Amino acid sequence: MGKTDSTQRFAPPDGFAERGYALRPEREENRPFLENLYISVRWPELELTGWTEEAKLGFLRQQYFCQDKHYAEAYFDGEFLILEQRGEPVGRLYLHRSQREIRIVDISLMPKVRNQGLGTLLLQGVFAEAIGAGQIVSIHVEKFNPAQNLYRRLGFTEVSENGPYWLMEWTPSGVGFARCPAEEHAESG
């Protein structure tokens, strides 16, 4: 589980609390919820496998464990947040900040709160932070993930490809940000 730096706190966007939502740091007791969230997100991918329900659950539980371990190690200094609706966990938002960017490590919602504008609202909060800091926002997204349509609609563009993933970036229009010399050289060379 990631630790949250108290100096880097995500500020929920306007209208968030009014809709009954809140964000709080992830805690150990959130493990069962997070596993169920992961399963709800990945379950549709296994529909065509022909596997039994038990086999699908076993596979997804193992995959959740691997993802959780990877996030804790690779983003140990990230901000791992639980999204609640009227006190009930309904999603997660994991952010990692560097000098150049805010990386959306994960954004996932339970089925009952999907397609209600909540993802857009969370992303607008990330954009507001990025504008204030003069940073870009990035996310890795699987090529078949329908959420990529939302990301494109909000201004993300594909900047690279790595196997089944696209790295997508959102750049604040009119906001300058420092590029590292290696990037500038690569573009001009």
N, C-alpha and C positions, 0 to 999 in steps of 0.2 A: 504494500500500500504506500502511496506517495505521501510525502510530508508537505505541508503547506507553509510557505514563507509568509509570515504575517505582513510583510511589506508589499506583497503582491496578491491582492485580493480582488477577485472579479466583482465588479459592481453590476448588479442586475439592472437591466434596461427599464426605462419608464413603462409603467403599466403592468409590470411583472407582479408586484405584490397585490395590486388591485384585482388581479385575476386569480388570487389565492395561491400563488406560487412563492416558493422560497428556496434558497440554496444554502447548503451548509457543508462543512468539511466531511468527507467520508470517514467512517469509523469501522472498527473491526466487526461490530455486530451487523454491518450492512452486507456481509458476505452472502447470506442466502438470497437476499434481494438482488444483488449484483449478478449472481449466477443465473437466477431466473430471468433477469433482464437480458443477459447475453443469449440465453436459450431462445427467448422470444424474438430477438433480432436475427439470429442465425437459422432458426428452425425452417423457414421457407426454402433455404438453399438445399435442404436435405429431402424435400418432398419427393423428388424424382429418383432417389437412390434405391427405393425398394426395401430399405432397411426396416426392421421392426422399430416400434416406438422406443423400446428398451435400448436398442443399439444406437439410435439417434441420440437419446438422452446421455448415454455413456460417452459417446464421442464428443458431444457438446460440452459436457462437464469437464472432460479432459482438456478440451480446447480453451475453455474459460480459465482453468487453472494455469495453463501455459501463457495465455494473454496477461493474466493478472501478474504473474511472476515477471514477465517481460516489462510491463509498464512500471512495476515497482523498481526494477533495476535500471532501466533506460531513462526513466523520467522521475528519479527519486526526489528531485527538487521541484516537481510539478505541483499544480494545484488540482486536487481530486475532489470534486464536488458532487453531492447528491442533490438532485432536484426533488422537491416535495410539493405536493398539491394538498393544501389543507392538512399538513402534517404527515401525509402518506408518501413514501418514496415512489416516484414515477419515472426517474431517469437519472442520467449522470452526464457531467461535463468535466472533461479532463483537459487541462491547459498546461502547456510548457512554454516558458518565456525565455528568449535569448535576446542578445543585443539587436538583432535584425528582425526578429519575427515573434509572433505569438502562434505557436503550433497548437491546433486543436488535435489533441491526441485521440480523443473519443468524445462523441456526442451520441447518446442513445436514449430513446424514449420507449416506454411501455406502449403496447398497442392501443390502449384506451385513451392515450393523450396525443397520439400521432395525428397528423393532418388537421391540426387546429391552429396552426400558426406559431406554435411554441418553439419549434426549431428556428424559425426565422427570428423570433424575438430574442432567443439566446445568441444567435449569430450577430444580431444588431448590437447587442451589448459588447461582444468581442470586438466588433468593428469600431465602436466608440472608443474603447481602450486603445486600439491600434492607432487610430487617428491622433489621439492625445499623445501617444508615445512616438509617432512618426515611424511606425512599423508596418510590416505586411502581416497577413494572416495566412497560414498554410494548413493543409490537411491532406493526408493520404486517403484516397477513396478507391474501393474496388470498382473496376470498370463496369460490373453488372449491377452495382448498388443504385437503386432508384433515387437515393438522396443526391446523387450527382446533378440531377435536374434542378433541385433546389439551389445547390451551390452555384451552378451556372447562372440561374436566374438572378442570384444576388451578386454576381460579378466575379466569381472565381473563374480562373482560366487554367487549363492544363499547361504545366511547364516542363514536366518530364514523365517518363513511364518506367516502371520497375515491375516486370512480370505482370501480375494481374491488377496492379495498382497504378493510379495516376497520382502524381503530386500536383495539387491544385493550389493556386495562390490568389489572394484578394489583395489588391493594392489600393490604398486610399487615394482617390483622385485629388490632385492638387496638393498632396502632402509629400514633401521630399523625404527620402530615407537614404541612409548611407549604404552603399553597396561595397562589398569587400573587393579589394583590387583584383583578386583572382577571377571574380565574376566579370569585371569590366574587361580584363584582358581576354577572357574566353570569348566574349561577344565581339571584340574588335579583331581578334585573330582568326 
